[in-house]
Amino acid sequence: MPLTNPWLTGPTPTRKLDRDRLEERILNLLSSQNMCVLATVGPDGPLATPVRYYPLDFTLMFTAAPRSPKMRNIAADPRVSVGVFAPLVGLASSRGAQVFGTARVLGPDHPDRARHWAAFRWENEHAERGRSLSEPPEDPLVVIEADRIVYTEHWLRREGYGPRQHWRR
């Protein structure tokens, strides 16, 4: 049987990408997707929630209802993990990132909100819900600045690099 990706056979390479190339690939993934899975921990145990996000460099942002389970969990323990992944066709196309960081909740009057809000595309969500575009939402803005990222891309094997790469702030 012919192999479509013969470079996937044999031992897995371990060579590391240089930081600039790794950051470029991570930023490409974060900016080309808009859905993630947010993992938090609360009194009932782990919670994995699909969330639409917006990136700003190595920071992910989303809004949420203040009384949602994920917001209660973040209030109790702001350490989070976020999974971002591209659609998978086969092992060769496997590409994703595990983002680890601390969630910060920025209310409407928080001094850091304006800087992040400028990159948040709230108009899309307002249009989907039939809300006025002249009134920005006042929902809490959750900001997760990555402390570390585990990036996976099996296509890297083709160039002799390990499919799992590690980034730290």
ABEGO torsion letter per residue (X at the ends): XBBABAAABEBBBABBBBAAAAAAAAAAAAAABABBBBBBBBAAEBBBBBBBBBBBEABBBBBBBAABAAAAAAAABABBBBBBBBBBABAAABBBBBBBBBBBBBBAABAAAAAAAAABBAAAAAAAAGBBAABBBABBBBBBBBABBBBBBAAAAAAGBBABBBBBX
